[in-house]
Amino acid sequence: MRLLNSRWWEAENDIHPHLGSMAAKFNSDSGAALLFLLLYFCIFLWILAMRMRGNIRLRSRWSILLLHVAVRMASQACGIGFTILSFSNINVFLAFLVLSAEGYFTLVLCAFRFLITWHQNHLPSGVSWLEPKAGTNLSTSQVISRIVASLFFGPFALLLYRDVMDYVHVFLVLGNAVIIAGSPFLASANFQEFDSAATQRDLRLGRDLRLSGQSVFLAITVALLVCLGATTADDIRERTECPESNASKVSLCGPTRRVDKTLLVLLITWIPLIARSIYGVLQSADLKLSYFEPENYGPHGFSNRFTVVEYLMGVCMEWVAYVPL
C-alpha cells in the first residue's frame, strides 16, 4: 500500500508541471480562438441538420455557407494549436495564415451568390445579369470555344466569357493565390535575426504579396457594393412604376421607396465586409498591425494587444457579416 501511495504521489507531482504548462499556454489568444470555434461549430451543426431534413439543397448557396463555416472552424483550430506550439511547428502557423484568407474568400463569394439568387427569383427574366444560368444564350459553337479556351488558358479563360461573375471568380482566385504565396515567407522568417538582410527580404516580399492580395479583395468588396446599389435602384424603380398592361404586378406598384428586405440584409452585411477588407489592407501595410511585427507575438501565440485587434477587426467582422446571411 505504501508503494502504491508513493507512486501515486510521484505521478501526481509529475502531472502538475504539465497542467501548469498547459494553463500558461491558454491565454487570451487561445480563449478567443476557442470561443469562435464553438460558435462556428454550432452553426455547422445547424446547417447539417437543415440539410439532413431536406430543408436546403446541397448544390445551393447554403453549400458555400457550409464551406465558409468549415474553413473558419479549421482556422480557429489552427489558432489554438499555434498558441500551444508557438513557432515550434511552423506548419500550424502557416495553415492558420492560409485558412484565415480562405475564410474571407468564401464569405465574399457567398455574398455574391445570394445576390445572384435574388436576381433569379425577382427579375422578370429569371436570369441574373451577374451570372446567366448555364446554357443561357449560348450556342454550340460558343460552348466549344469556351472548352477550348479553358484547355489553353486555364482559369484565365474566364476573362473571355464576359460575365461579371467570371471576372469576380478570376480576381478572387488570383488575390487568394497571392496571399497564400506570401504566407510562407512570413512563416519561415527567422525572427531571432530580424535585422538581417535575408529576414528583411523575406518579410518585405511576403508583406508585398499579402498587400497585393488584400487590395484585390478590397476592390472586389467595393464591386459588390456597386452591384448591390445597381440592383437596389432598379428594384425601387420597378416597384414605383405601375405597368398598365401587366395586372399581376399591380400589387408591387405604388409610391413606395422601401428597399427589399433581402437586399437590405445584403447591404447591412457589406458594412462588416468592407471593414474586414480595409483592415486586411492596413494589416499588410502597417507594421504595427501586421503579422510581420515581432512585438505582436508572445511566448505562446499572439500578444494580448494584437489578439484584441485581430479578433475585433478580423474574425469578429467576418462573424457579424456571416450571421445575417
C-alpha positions as CSV (number, residue, x, y, z in Angstrom):
1,M,0.0,0.0,0.0
2,R,2.8,2.4,0.8
3,L,4.4,1.6,-2.5
4,L,1.2,2.4,-4.3
5,N,0.8,5.6,-2.3
6,S,4.3,6.7,-3.1
7,R,3.9,6.0,-6.8
8,W,0.6,7.9,-6.8
9,W,2.3,10.9,-5.1
10,E,5.1,10.8,-7.7
11,A,2.7,10.7,-10.6
12,E,0.6,13.5,-9.1
13,N,3.7,15.7,-8.8
14,D,4.7,14.8,-12.3
15,I,1.3,15.8,-13.7
16,H,1.2,19.2,-12.0
17,P,4.0,20.8,-14.1
18,H,2.3,19.6,-17.3
19,L,-1.0,21.1,-16.2
20,G,0.7,24.3,-15.2
21,S,2.4,24.5,-18.6
22,M,-0.9,23.9,-20.4
23,A,-2.6,26.6,-18.2
24,A,0.1,29.1,-19.0
25,K,-0.3,28.5,-22.7
26,F,-4.1,29.0,-22.6
27,N,-4.1,32.8,-22.9
28,S,-6.4,35.4,-24.4
29,D,-5.5,34.2,-27.9
30,S,-6.4,30.6,-27.4
31,G,-9.6,31.7,-25.4
32,A,-10.8,33.9,-28.3
33,A,-10.0,31.1,-30.8
34,L,-11.9,28.6,-28.8
35,L,-14.9,30.9,-28.4
36,F,-15.3,31.4,-32.2
37,L,-14.6,27.7,-32.8
38,L,-17.6,26.8,-30.6
39,L,-19.8,29.5,-32.3
40,Y,-19.0,28.2,-35.8
41,F,-19.4,24.6,-34.7
42,C,-23.0,25.4,-33.6
43,I,-23.7,26.9,-37.0
44,F,-22.1,24.0,-38.7
45,L,-24.4,21.5,-36.8
46,W,-27.4,23.7,-37.6
47,I,-26.7,23.7,-41.4
48,L,-26.1,20.0,-41.3
49,A,-29.4,19.4,-39.5
50,M,-31.2,21.5,-42.1
51,R,-29.6,19.6,-44.9
52,M,-30.5,16.2,-43.3
53,R,-34.1,17.3,-43.0
54,G,-34.1,18.3,-46.7
55,N,-34.8,22.0,-46.0
56,I,-31.9,23.1,-48.1
57,R,-30.4,21.7,-51.3
58,L,-26.8,20.5,-51.5
59,R,-26.0,22.5,-54.7
60,S,-27.0,25.9,-53.5
61,R,-25.7,29.0,-51.8
62,W,-26.0,27.1,-48.5
63,S,-23.1,24.9,-49.6
64,I,-20.8,27.9,-49.7
65,L,-22.0,29.0,-46.3
66,L,-21.2,25.5,-45.0
67,L,-17.8,25.7,-46.7
68,H,-17.1,29.0,-45.0
69,V,-18.0,27.6,-41.6
70,A,-15.8,24.6,-42.1
71,V,-12.9,26.8,-43.2
72,R,-13.3,29.1,-40.2
73,M,-13.5,26.1,-37.8
74,A,-10.2,24.8,-39.2
75,S,-8.7,28.3,-38.9
76,Q,-9.7,28.6,-35.3
77,A,-8.4,25.1,-34.5
78,C,-5.1,26.1,-36.0
79,G,-5.2,29.3,-33.9
80,I,-5.5,27.2,-30.8
81,G,-2.7,24.9,-32.0
82,F,-0.5,27.9,-32.6
83,T,-0.9,29.2,-29.0
84,I,0.2,25.8,-27.7
85,L,3.0,25.0,-30.1
86,S,4.1,28.6,-30.9
87,F,6.8,28.6,-33.6
88,S,8.0,25.1,-32.8
89,N,5.7,23.9,-35.5
90,I,5.7,26.3,-38.5
91,N,3.1,24.3,-40.4
92,V,0.4,25.1,-37.9
93,F,1.1,28.8,-38.1
94,L,1.2,28.6,-42.0
95,A,-2.1,26.8,-42.0
96,F,-3.6,29.5,-39.8
97,L,-2.5,32.2,-42.2
98,V,-3.8,30.4,-45.3
99,L,-7.1,29.4,-43.7
100,S,-7.8,32.9,-42.4
101,A,-7.6,34.2,-46.0
102,E,-9.7,31.3,-47.3
103,G,-12.5,32.2,-44.8
104,Y,-12.8,35.7,-46.1
105,F,-12.6,34.5,-49.7
106,T,-15.6,32.2,-49.2
107,L,-17.6,34.9,-47.4
108,V,-17.3,37.4,-50.2
109,L,-18.2,34.7,-52.8
110,C,-21.2,33.8,-50.7
111,A,-22.5,37.3,-50.7
112,F,-22.3,37.4,-54.5
113,R,-24.2,34.0,-54.7
114,F,-27.0,35.4,-52.5
115,L,-27.3,38.4,-54.8
116,I,-27.4,36.1,-57.9
117,T,-30.2,34.1,-56.2
118,W,-32.2,37.3,-55.6
119,H,-31.9,38.2,-59.3
120,Q,-33.1,34.8,-60.4
121,N,-36.1,35.0,-58.0
122,H,-37.1,38.6,-58.7
123,L,-36.1,39.7,-62.1
124,P,-38.7,39.2,-64.9
125,S,-36.3,37.1,-67.0
126,G,-35.3,34.9,-64.1
127,V,-31.7,35.3,-65.1
128,S,-29.1,37.2,-63.2
129,W,-27.0,39.7,-65.1
130,L,-24.1,38.8,-62.9
131,E,-24.1,35.2,-64.0
132,P,-26.6,33.9,-66.6
133,K,-27.8,30.4,-66.0
134,A,-25.9,27.5,-67.6
135,G,-26.7,27.4,-71.3
136,T,-28.5,30.7,-71.4
137,N,-27.9,32.4,-74.8
138,L,-25.0,30.0,-75.6
139,S,-24.8,28.3,-79.0
140,T,-23.0,25.1,-79.6
141,S,-20.0,26.9,-81.1
142,Q,-19.8,29.2,-78.0
143,V,-19.7,26.2,-75.7
144,I,-17.0,24.6,-77.7
145,S,-15.0,27.8,-77.8
146,R,-15.2,28.0,-74.0
147,I,-14.0,24.5,-73.6
148,V,-11.0,25.1,-76.0
149,A,-10.2,28.4,-74.2
150,S,-10.2,26.6,-70.8
151,L,-7.8,24.0,-72.1
152,F,-5.3,26.6,-73.3
153,F,-5.7,29.4,-70.8
154,G,-6.9,27.6,-67.7
155,P,-8.7,29.8,-65.2
156,F,-7.7,32.9,-67.2
157,A,-10.1,31.7,-69.9
158,L,-13.0,33.0,-67.7
159,L,-11.9,36.6,-68.7
160,L,-13.1,35.8,-72.2
161,Y,-16.6,34.8,-71.2
162,R,-17.7,38.4,-70.4
163,D,-20.0,37.5,-67.5
164,V,-19.4,39.7,-64.4
165,M,-19.0,36.7,-62.1
166,D,-16.4,35.3,-64.4
167,Y,-14.2,38.3,-63.6
168,V,-15.1,38.1,-59.9
169,H,-14.0,34.5,-59.8
170,V,-10.7,35.1,-61.6
171,F,-9.7,38.1,-59.4
172,L,-10.8,36.4,-56.2
173,V,-8.7,33.3,-57.1
174,L,-5.7,35.5,-58.1
175,G,-5.9,37.6,-54.9
176,N,-6.3,34.4,-52.8
177,A,-3.3,32.8,-54.5
178,V,-1.1,35.9,-54.0
179,I,-2.0,35.9,-50.3
180,I,-1.2,32.2,-49.9
181,A,2.1,32.8,-51.8
182,G,3.1,35.5,-49.3
183,S,2.3,33.4,-46.2
184,P,5.3,31.0,-46.4
185,F,7.8,34.0,-46.4
186,L,6.3,35.0,-43.0
187,A,6.2,31.5,-41.6
188,S,9.8,30.7,-42.5
189,A,11.3,34.1,-41.4
190,N,13.9,34.0,-38.7
191,F,12.7,36.5,-36.1
192,Q,15.8,35.8,-34.0
193,E,17.8,37.6,-36.7
194,F,15.1,40.2,-37.5
195,D,17.5,42.8,-38.8
196,S,19.4,40.5,-41.1
197,A,19.2,41.2,-44.8
198,A,17.7,37.7,-45.6
199,T,15.0,38.1,-43.0
200,Q,14.1,41.6,-44.1
201,R,14.0,40.5,-47.7
202,D,11.6,37.6,-46.9
203,L,9.4,39.8,-44.8
204,R,9.2,42.5,-47.4
205,L,8.3,40.1,-50.1
206,G,5.7,38.3,-48.0
207,R,4.2,41.6,-46.9
208,D,4.0,43.0,-50.5
209,L,2.4,39.8,-51.7
210,R,-0.2,39.8,-49.0
211,L,-0.9,43.5,-49.5
212,S,-1.5,42.9,-53.2
213,G,-3.9,40.1,-52.5
214,Q,-5.8,42.0,-49.8
215,S,-6.1,45.0,-52.2
216,V,-7.8,42.7,-54.7
217,F,-10.2,41.6,-52.1
218,L,-10.9,45.2,-51.2
219,A,-11.6,46.0,-54.9
220,I,-14.0,43.0,-55.2
221,T,-15.8,44.1,-52.0
222,V,-16.3,47.6,-53.5
223,A,-17.6,46.0,-56.7
224,L,-20.1,44.1,-54.6
225,L,-21.5,47.4,-53.3
226,V,-21.8,48.7,-56.9
227,C,-23.8,45.6,-57.8
228,L,-26.0,45.9,-54.7
229,G,-26.6,49.6,-55.4
230,A,-27.5,49.0,-59.0
231,T,-29.8,46.1,-58.1
232,T,-31.5,48.1,-55.3
233,A,-32.0,51.2,-57.6
234,D,-33.5,49.0,-60.3
235,D,-35.8,47.2,-57.9
236,I,-37.1,50.5,-56.4
237,R,-37.7,51.9,-59.8
238,E,-39.6,48.8,-61.0
239,R,-41.8,48.9,-57.9
240,T,-42.6,52.6,-58.2
241,E,-43.6,52.3,-61.9
242,C,-47.1,50.8,-62.3
243,P,-47.4,48.9,-65.6
244,E,-50.8,49.2,-67.2
245,S,-50.5,46.0,-69.3
246,N,-49.5,43.6,-66.5
247,A,-52.1,43.2,-63.9
248,S,-50.1,40.7,-61.9
249,K,-47.6,43.4,-61.0
250,V,-50.1,46.0,-59.8
251,S,-49.6,44.9,-56.1
252,L,-45.9,45.8,-56.5
253,C,-46.6,49.3,-57.7
254,G,-47.1,52.4,-55.6
255,P,-45.2,55.5,-54.3
256,T,-43.0,53.3,-52.0
257,R,-39.3,53.6,-51.9
258,R,-38.6,50.8,-49.4
259,V,-35.6,48.6,-50.1
260,D,-36.3,44.9,-50.5
261,K,-35.6,43.0,-47.2
262,T,-33.1,40.6,-48.8
263,L,-31.2,43.5,-50.4
264,L,-31.3,45.4,-47.2
265,V,-29.7,42.4,-45.4
266,L,-27.0,42.2,-48.1
267,L,-26.3,45.9,-47.7
268,I,-26.0,45.5,-44.0
269,T,-23.7,42.6,-44.5
270,W,-21.5,44.7,-46.7
271,I,-20.6,47.0,-43.9
272,P,-18.6,44.5,-41.8
273,L,-17.2,43.0,-45.1
274,I,-15.7,46.4,-46.1
275,A,-14.4,46.9,-42.6
276,R,-12.7,43.5,-42.8
277,S,-11.3,44.3,-46.3
278,I,-9.9,47.7,-45.1
279,Y,-8.3,46.0,-42.1
280,G,-6.7,43.4,-44.3
281,V,-5.1,46.1,-46.4
282,L,-4.0,48.1,-43.3
283,Q,-2.7,44.9,-41.7
284,S,-0.4,44.3,-44.6
285,A,0.7,47.9,-44.9
286,D,1.1,49.0,-41.3
287,L,3.8,47.0,-39.4
288,K,2.1,47.6,-36.0
289,L,-1.0,45.7,-37.2
290,S,0.9,43.1,-39.2
291,Y,1.9,39.5,-38.7
292,F,5.4,40.6,-39.6
293,E,5.9,42.6,-36.4
294,P,7.9,40.6,-33.8
295,E,6.3,42.6,-30.9
296,N,2.9,41.3,-31.9
297,Y,3.9,37.8,-30.6
298,G,4.3,36.5,-27.1
299,P,5.8,33.2,-25.7
300,H,2.5,31.4,-26.7
301,G,0.9,32.9,-29.8
302,F,0.0,36.5,-30.3
303,S,0.3,39.2,-27.7
304,N,-2.8,40.4,-25.9
305,R,-3.0,43.7,-27.8
306,F,-2.6,42.1,-31.2
307,T,-5.2,39.4,-30.2
308,V,-7.8,42.1,-29.4
309,V,-7.2,44.0,-32.7
310,E,-7.1,40.8,-34.8
311,Y,-10.3,39.3,-33.5
312,L,-12.2,42.6,-33.3
313,M,-11.4,43.8,-36.8
314,G,-10.8,40.4,-38.5
315,V,-12.7,37.4,-37.1
316,C,-15.5,39.4,-35.4
317,M,-16.2,41.3,-38.6
318,E,-16.5,38.1,-40.6
319,W,-18.8,36.7,-37.9
320,V,-21.0,39.8,-38.0
321,A,-21.1,39.6,-41.8
322,Y,-22.0,35.9,-41.7
323,V,-24.8,35.9,-39.2
324,P,-27.3,38.0,-41.4
325,L,-26.7,35.7,-44.3
